[in-house]
Amino acid sequence: MESHQLEMPSYVVWARHCQSCANVGETDESKYLVPVVCTDKGLWQAVDLGRRVHKLAERVGVANRDVSFACSYLPRAMLTAALAAEAFSLVA
């Protein structure tokens, strides 16, 4: 007799990287020697993202262990993902 298990649907949440100094002023990112970083507001946006993802996972019934964060290679995207993941784990 075959065993049939129902698979949980997959969810993908797309989020933009945190607000950066290049987002708030009229700047040309190419003039910076180092990549632009998150503003204070952007750091809190990243933390809030982690909290919101946690609430969403609870609402749709996804276990915390099944949630992962991924990002591009942009430093502010990596910082956003790291802060969001940490905030997610602190709420869990």
Backbone torsions as a table, in degrees:
resi	resn	phi	psi	omega
1	MET	NA	132.5	-179.1
2	GLU	-82.1	143.6	176.1
3	SER	-100.0	126.3	179.5
4	HIS	-112.1	118.3	176.6
5	GLN	-107.7	139.5	176.1
6	LEU	-80.5	130.6	177.6
7	GLU	-89.2	140.4	175.6
8	MET	-71.3	142.4	175.8
9	PRO	-67.2	154.6	176.4
10	SER	-93.7	143.8	177.4
11	TYR	-123.1	140.9	174.9
12	VAL	-126.3	127.1	177.3
13	VAL	-111.2	117.0	177.5
14	TRP	-93.0	133.7	177.5
15	ALA	-138.3	145.4	177.1
16	ARG	-81.6	153.7	177.1
17	HIS	-61.2	165.9	-178.0
18	CYS	-60.4	160.5	175.1
19	GLN	-61.9	134.7	178.7
20	SER	-118.0	170.3	179.5
21	CYS	-62.0	-27.8	177.8
22	ALA	-71.3	-20.5	179.4
23	ASN	-80.9	-21.8	-173.6
24	VAL	-102.8	-13.6	179.2
25	GLY	-126.8	166.4	176.6
26	GLU	-84.6	92.6	-176.8
27	THR	-128.8	160.2	174.6
28	ASP	-110.3	107.8	-175.8
29	GLU	-57.1	-26.9	-176.4
30	SER	-67.0	-15.4	-179.1
31	LYS	-82.9	-10.5	-178.8
32	TYR	-83.4	138.0	175.5
33	LEU	-77.0	-29.7	177.2
34	VAL	-117.4	152.5	179.1
35	PRO	-60.3	144.7	178.1
36	VAL	-66.0	150.6	-175.8
37	VAL	-115.7	175.3	-179.3
38	CYS	-72.7	144.8	171.5
39	THR	-78.9	172.7	175.3
40	ASP	-57.6	-43.4	177.7
41	LYS	-60.3	-41.6	179.8
42	GLY	-63.0	-37.8	177.6
43	LEU	-62.1	-42.9	178.4
44	TRP	-69.4	-31.4	175.0
45	GLN	-61.2	-41.4	-179.8
46	ALA	-65.2	-43.0	178.0
47	VAL	-62.8	-43.5	179.2
48	ASP	-62.7	-36.0	177.1
49	LEU	-58.7	-45.6	179.0
50	GLY	-60.5	-41.7	178.2
51	ARG	-65.4	-40.9	-179.7
52	ARG	-67.6	-38.3	177.5
53	VAL	-64.4	-38.3	178.1
54	HIS	-62.2	-46.8	178.4
55	LYS	-61.0	-41.6	178.8
56	LEU	-63.3	-43.9	179.4
57	ALA	-60.8	-42.3	177.1
58	GLU	-62.0	-44.1	-176.3
59	ARG	-63.4	-38.0	-177.3
60	VAL	-95.2	-0.2	175.0
61	GLY	81.4	29.7	177.9
62	VAL	-94.8	129.6	180.0
63	ALA	-68.3	146.4	-179.7
64	ASN	-54.9	-38.4	-177.6
65	ARG	-66.6	-16.6	-179.3
66	ASP	-95.0	5.4	179.9
67	VAL	-100.2	132.8	175.8
68	SER	-136.4	156.9	180.0
69	PHE	-116.8	138.8	178.3
70	ALA	-137.8	159.9	-178.4
71	CYS	-158.7	174.2	175.4
72	SER	-80.2	-178.0	-178.9
73	TYR	-84.9	0.2	177.3
74	LEU	-64.8	133.1	-178.7
75	PRO	-54.6	-40.7	-179.2
76	ARG	-73.0	-26.0	173.8
77	ALA	-70.1	-40.5	177.8
78	MET	-65.1	-41.0	177.9
79	LEU	-64.3	-42.5	177.8
80	THR	-59.3	-47.7	-179.4
81	ALA	-64.1	-40.9	-179.4
82	ALA	-65.2	-44.6	179.4
83	LEU	-67.1	-40.0	179.1
84	ALA	-64.0	-43.9	180.0
85	ALA	-63.8	-41.1	178.5
86	GLU	-65.2	-44.8	178.1
87	ALA	-61.9	-39.9	177.9
88	PHE	-59.2	-46.8	-176.8
89	SER	-69.4	-29.3	178.8
90	LEU	-72.9	-30.3	178.3
91	VAL	-76.3	-33.8	-173.9
92	ALA	-63.0	NA	NA
